[in-house]
Amino acid sequence: MRDKKEWGSGSDSRSCPKAEVHLDDEIMLEDPNYQSDEGSECSIRSSSIPMPAFDAPTGCAYLQMLRSQIDESLTSGGEYVEAIFTHREIFSAQPAVHRDCAKGFTDIAAVLEKRAWKSDWESNPDAQGMLMSETEAVSAFRYEAWVIANSIPMQPKATASAYSHRASSVCMMPPAY
């Protein structure tokens, strides 16, 4: 039988539950023959790997301009509504140019959301109003991204024609005369 020592007891609230410690347990040491690949080409520190730029503005030129100026503005103060309506006018003139605008609005919403939570809103009463305005803007920009994403039709695949196959679950109605 192994020599063992018990520590902790169920009645003492400061101790851990009963655990067995075996005296013949070995302490695991590092293997002296282990060779790290730290210096090899395959082992590159993550700080030296170039990360893709997620801050690259997406969307039409108007949204790119908004995104570039968003850091300079102190508060959205309702200006986001004007920006959304202006974009809708531009969108209605040329919808094909706005394929990436849903992503652009989502990016702007993410920037505003981060900015709202970075502000010191707990100690500053003016910042609390700004937080409300920022969260409204975030919701509005996300909604607009959803609207745009659902209003641009999907592009058909270039290799397949529109009439190459018909789904069996589609009900074809005869033309009404």
matplotlib code that plots the C-alpha trace (Angstrom):
import matplotlib.pyplot as plt

x = [0.0, 1.2, 2.1, -0.4, -1.2, -4.6, -5.0, -8.1, -11.2, -14.8, -15.5, -13.0, -14.5, -11.0, -9.7, -10.3, -12.2, -10.3, -7.5, -4.9, -1.2, 0.9, 4.5, 5.8, 4.4, 7.1, 7.4, 7.3, 10.4, 11.2, 12.8, 16.4, 16.4, 13.5, 14.4, 12.1, 11.5, 11.4, 14.2, 13.1, 11.3, 8.1, 7.9, 7.2, 6.0, 2.5, 3.7, 5.8, 2.9, 1.2, -2.4, -5.0, -6.3, -9.9, -10.2, -10.1, -13.3, -15.8, -18.9, -19.4, -17.4, -20.0, -19.7, -15.9, -16.0, -18.3, -16.0, -12.9, -14.5, -16.1, -13.2, -13.2, -16.8, -17.4, -21.0, -23.4, -26.1, -28.7, -26.5, -26.6, -30.2, -29.2, -26.3, -28.7, -31.2, -28.5, -27.2, -30.6, -30.9, -27.5, -28.5, -31.7, -29.8, -27.4, -28.0, -25.3, -22.5, -23.6, -23.0, -20.5, -22.5, -24.1, -20.6, -19.8, -22.8, -21.9, -18.3, -19.5, -21.9, -19.0, -16.8, -19.6, -20.3, -16.7, -16.4, -19.6, -18.2, -14.8, -16.3, -16.3, -20.1, -20.4, -18.8, -19.8, -23.5, -22.9, -21.4, -24.5, -26.6, -23.9, -24.0, -27.8, -27.2, -24.4, -26.5, -29.3, -26.9, -25.5, -29.0, -29.9, -26.7, -27.2, -30.8, -29.7, -27.1, -29.8, -32.1, -29.4, -28.3, -31.9, -32.6, -29.7, -30.5, -28.0, -25.9, -26.5, -23.5, -21.7, -21.4, -25.1, -27.9, -31.2, -33.1, -30.5, -32.5, -35.8, -36.4, -39.0, -40.6, -41.5, -45.1, -45.4, -48.6, -50.1, -50.3, -53.5, -55.3]
y = [0.0, 3.5, 6.0, 8.8, 12.0, 13.6, 17.4, 19.5, 18.4, 18.8, 20.5, 23.3, 26.0, 27.4, 24.2, 22.5, 19.3, 16.1, 15.4, 12.7, 13.5, 10.5, 10.7, 8.7, 11.0, 12.5, 16.2, 16.7, 18.4, 19.9, 17.5, 18.5, 17.1, 19.2, 21.6, 24.5, 25.7, 29.2, 30.3, 28.5, 30.0, 28.2, 29.8, 33.5, 35.7, 37.0, 40.6, 40.3, 39.0, 41.8, 41.9, 42.8, 46.3, 46.1, 49.9, 50.2, 52.0, 50.1, 51.2, 54.0, 57.2, 58.9, 56.3, 56.3, 60.0, 59.6, 56.8, 59.0, 61.9, 59.9, 60.2, 64.0, 64.5, 64.8, 63.5, 62.2, 64.5, 63.4, 64.0, 60.3, 60.6, 63.2, 60.9, 58.0, 60.0, 61.5, 58.0, 56.8, 59.5, 58.5, 54.9, 55.4, 57.1, 54.2, 51.1, 49.0, 51.2, 50.4, 46.7, 47.2, 49.8, 47.3, 46.5, 50.2, 51.0, 48.0, 49.3, 52.8, 51.3, 49.3, 52.4, 54.4, 51.6, 51.3, 55.1, 55.2, 52.7, 54.3, 57.5, 58.3, 58.2, 57.2, 60.3, 62.9, 63.8, 65.3, 62.0, 60.1, 62.0, 61.4, 57.7, 57.6, 59.5, 57.1, 54.0, 55.4, 56.0, 52.5, 51.0, 53.2, 52.4, 48.7, 48.9, 50.8, 48.1, 45.5, 47.5, 47.9, 44.2, 43.1, 45.6, 44.7, 41.6, 38.8, 38.5, 35.3, 33.0, 33.8, 30.1, 29.2, 30.6, 31.6, 28.8, 26.0, 24.2, 24.6, 23.7, 21.0, 22.8, 25.9, 26.3, 27.6, 29.6, 29.9, 33.5, 35.4, 36.5]
z = [0.0, -0.8, 1.9, 1.7, 3.6, 3.7, 3.9, 4.3, 6.1, 5.3, 8.7, 8.2, 6.0, 5.1, 3.6, 0.3, 0.1, 1.0, -1.4, -1.4, -1.8, -2.4, -1.1, -4.0, -6.6, -8.8, -9.6, -13.3, -14.5, -17.9, -20.3, -20.6, -24.2, -25.3, -28.1, -28.7, -32.3, -31.0, -33.3, -36.4, -39.4, -38.5, -35.1, -35.6, -32.8, -33.3, -33.0, -36.1, -38.2, -40.1, -39.2, -41.9, -41.6, -40.4, -40.3, -44.1, -45.0, -47.0, -48.9, -51.3, -51.3, -49.1, -46.4, -46.6, -46.1, -43.0, -41.6, -42.0, -40.2, -37.4, -35.0, -35.3, -34.3, -30.6, -30.7, -33.3, -31.9, -34.4, -37.4, -38.1, -39.3, -41.9, -43.0, -43.4, -45.5, -47.6, -48.3, -49.2, -51.8, -53.3, -53.1, -55.0, -57.8, -58.4, -56.3, -58.1, -56.7, -53.1, -52.9, -50.0, -48.1, -45.7, -44.5, -44.4, -42.1, -39.9, -39.6, -38.6, -36.0, -34.5, -34.3, -32.6, -30.2, -29.2, -28.8, -26.6, -24.2, -24.0, -22.8, -19.1, -18.9, -15.3, -13.9, -16.5, -16.8, -20.3, -21.4, -20.4, -22.9, -25.5, -24.7, -25.4, -28.7, -29.6, -28.9, -31.0, -33.8, -33.5, -33.8, -36.7, -38.6, -38.0, -39.2, -42.3, -43.0, -42.8, -45.1, -47.7, -47.5, -48.2, -50.9, -53.2, -55.2, -55.1, -58.2, -60.1, -60.7, -63.9, -64.9, -64.5, -66.5, -64.9, -66.6, -66.4, -63.8, -62.0, -58.4, -57.9, -55.0, -56.9, -57.9, -61.5, -62.0, -65.5, -66.8, -66.0, -69.2]

ax = plt.figure().add_subplot(projection="3d")
ax.plot(x, y, z, "-o")
ax.set_aspect("equal")
plt.show()
